[in-house]
Structures are given as C-alpha cells and as structure tokens.
Amino acid sequence: MDPLLQDCRYAFRMLRKNLGLTIVVVLSLTIGIGANSAVFSVVDALLLRPLPYPQTDRLAAVWLHSPGLGILRDWLSPHDTRAGDTKRDDPS
C-alpha cells in the first residue's frame, strides 16, 4: 500500500476520533481565511488599484482653516463648497 495513502487514512481516522478538536480547527481555519479575504479586498480596493478618475495626479484636498476657533485643519461641509457663495451670512 502506498505510504501517502496510508498516512491520509490514519489522519482521517484521528480526525474522526477527535471530533471536537476537528470542529474547532475547521472553524478556526474558516474564520481566518474569511478575515484574510475581507482584509485583502479592502486593501486591494483602497491601496492597490488606481483611482477611477482621469488625471489622478491633479486631484487635490481642500481643508477648512479657522485659527480663531482653534481649527487648523478640518473637512469642509457640502454647504461650504458651493461655487460662488461669498455672502452666506447675508440674508438678502
């Protein structure tokens, strides 16, 4: 008999004999492989693939700078990004 086949049969007999350990090992492998796949999907989408915009080297980040309020660098709200809006506080 082939030694590899004999070793595989012995391994399956031991796995069947220790069913609790087998279930724990299979669940651990399943969770580990699933987590690895999820993390790789996020890394691939955010870091490895190029951005889906033309001329990505021309992208810029715009920050809000309010030193009087103690805010040195903050994200803009959609209200702050309206084009041509110079008199927001003027009700007329």
N, C-alpha and C positions, 0 to 999 in steps of 0.2 A: 504494500500500500504506500502511496505517496506520502512523504513526511509532512508536506504542507497541508494536505487534505486531513491527515490525522490530527495535526495541530488545530485546524479550524474546527473540527468536530469536538475536540476537547474544550476549546474556548466556548463554543455554543452550549455544551453541557454545563460548564461552570456558570455561564450567564443565566441559564435556566434554573440552576440550583440556587443562585443568589439573586432572586427576582427583585428584591427591594433595592439592592445596590445597582442592578441593571437599570431600573426605572430612574433612579437618581442620576446616574451617569448620562442616560439618554436625554433627560430633561435639561441637565446642565449643558450638554452639547447643543441642544436645540436653542436654549436661551442665548448662549454665547454666539452661535452662528447668526441668529436673528439680530442681535445687538450689533455685531460686526457689520452686517449688511446694511442696517439702518445708518450707522455712523458713516460708512463709506458712501452711501447715497447722498448724505448731506455734504460731505467733504467734496465729492465729485461735482455736485451742483453748484456749490459756493466757491470752491477754490480751483478746481482743475479745468473746468470748461470755461471758454471765453464768454464774456458778457454778450448778450443778444442785441447789442446796439452797434450801429455803424460808427466808425471812428472812435473807438473806446478811449484812445489817448487824449481826446478832447473833453471828456467828462470832468465835471468839477463839483465840489461840495460847497454849499453856501451855508454859512453859520450866522447866527444872531449874536451880536456883540453889544452888551449893555453893562458897561463898567459901573454906572451909577447904581444899578440894582445888585451888583456883585456877580453878574452873569458874564463870564468872559467868553464862553463858547457854548451855544445851545442850538438845538434844532429849530428851524423855522416852522411855524404852523401854516396850513394852507391859506389862511387869511393873510399872512404876511407876504405871500408870494404872488399876489395878484399884480399883474402888469399895469403900470401907470397909476398905481394907488399911492399918491403922495399926501393926501389930506384925509386920512382915515378918521381922525377925531373931529373933523369939522362936520356938523350935522347938515349943512346946506349943500 
